[in-house]
Structures are given as structure tokens and as C-alpha cells.
Amino acid sequence: MSLHPSLRVDKAGASQRTVFSRVERIKELMKKGQWSDEKTVTNLPKTKVARVKAGKKKAKEAAKEGDAKPAAAAKPAAAAPAKK
């Protein structure tokens, strides 16, 4: 039996979370050294969510390398038909 389209989980809709749960915020504060056991779990300070933008640098570098490679590859390609 198939799954109704409205019930499917779409990866495109699963964007990066911008809000941490209380436990995640406490763990983040522990990593930074801003948490002590005497503090209460209410009124926690805000923690920033590190946003990661992937792919832009690599795509630009690949484009730059891609421009250089076809020019270098064109010379052997021209020489290949001459061998026949």
C-alpha cells in the first residue's frame, strides 16, 4: 500500500533548526564553560546556532579548475585524431 503524498516526509522542507531544546542549550553552555550546576534550567541565555553554507566555495573552485582543464584537454584531443 502506498503512502499519501501529504504524509510523506520531504527533505526539502527539513531546513536547519534555528531553536535549540533546553537540553541542547545546556549542553552548548557546558561546552562554552558558561554553565554551573547551581544555575536553574529556566531563564537560560540565548545560544547562537551556527549556520553552515555548503557548496558555494567548492563550486567556485571547481568552476575555476574546470575552465583551466578544458583548455589543457583540448590540445591532446586535437593530437589524438592525427595519430589515426
C-alpha positions as CSV (number, residue, x, y, z in Angstrom):
1,M,0.0,0.0,0.0
2,S,1.4,3.4,-0.9
3,L,1.8,6.5,1.3
4,H,-0.4,9.5,0.7
5,P,1.6,12.5,-0.7
6,S,0.5,14.7,2.2
7,L,2.0,12.3,4.7
8,R,5.4,12.0,3.1
9,V,8.5,13.5,4.7
10,D,10.1,15.9,2.3
11,K,13.8,16.6,2.7
12,A,13.5,20.0,1.1
13,G,11.1,21.0,3.9
14,A,13.6,19.9,6.6
15,S,15.6,23.0,6.9
16,Q,18.1,23.8,9.6
17,R,16.7,24.2,13.0
18,T,17.0,27.7,14.5
19,V,15.9,26.9,18.0
20,F,17.6,24.5,20.5
21,S,15.7,22.5,23.1
22,R,16.6,23.2,26.7
23,V,18.9,20.2,27.0
24,E,20.7,21.2,23.8
25,R,21.1,24.7,25.1
26,I,22.6,23.5,28.4
27,K,25.0,21.2,26.5
28,E,26.1,24.2,24.4
29,L,26.6,26.3,27.6
30,M,28.6,23.5,29.1
31,K,30.9,23.4,26.1
32,K,31.5,27.1,26.4
33,G,32.1,26.9,30.1
34,Q,29.1,29.2,30.9
35,W,27.1,26.6,32.8
36,S,27.3,25.6,36.5
37,D,25.2,23.2,38.5
38,E,23.9,26.0,40.8
39,K,22.0,27.7,37.9
40,T,18.4,26.9,37.3
41,V,17.2,25.5,34.0
42,T,14.8,28.4,33.5
43,N,15.8,31.7,32.1
44,L,18.7,30.3,30.1
45,P,20.8,32.7,28.0
46,K,20.3,32.5,24.2
47,T,22.7,30.4,22.3
48,K,23.6,31.1,18.7
49,V,23.0,28.5,16.0
50,A,26.0,28.2,13.6
51,R,24.7,28.2,10.1
52,V,26.6,26.3,7.6
53,K,26.5,27.2,3.9
54,A,28.0,24.3,2.0
55,G,28.9,24.0,-1.6
56,K,29.5,27.6,-2.7
57,K,33.2,27.7,-2.3
58,K,33.7,24.2,-3.8
59,A,31.5,25.1,-6.7
60,K,33.5,28.3,-7.5
61,E,36.8,26.4,-7.2
62,A,35.6,23.6,-9.4
63,A,34.4,26.2,-12.0
64,K,37.9,27.8,-11.9
65,E,39.6,24.5,-12.3
66,G,37.0,23.4,-14.9
67,D,37.9,26.5,-17.1
68,A,41.6,25.5,-17.0
69,K,41.1,21.8,-17.6
70,P,39.2,22.0,-20.9
71,A,41.9,24.3,-22.4
72,A,44.6,21.8,-21.4
73,A,42.5,18.9,-22.5
74,A,41.8,20.4,-25.9
75,K,45.4,20.1,-27.0
76,P,45.7,16.3,-26.6
77,A,42.3,15.9,-28.1
78,A,43.5,17.7,-31.2
79,A,46.5,15.5,-31.4
80,A,44.6,12.3,-31.0
81,P,42.9,12.3,-34.4
82,A,46.3,12.9,-36.0
83,K,47.5,9.6,-34.7
84,K,44.9,7.7,-36.8
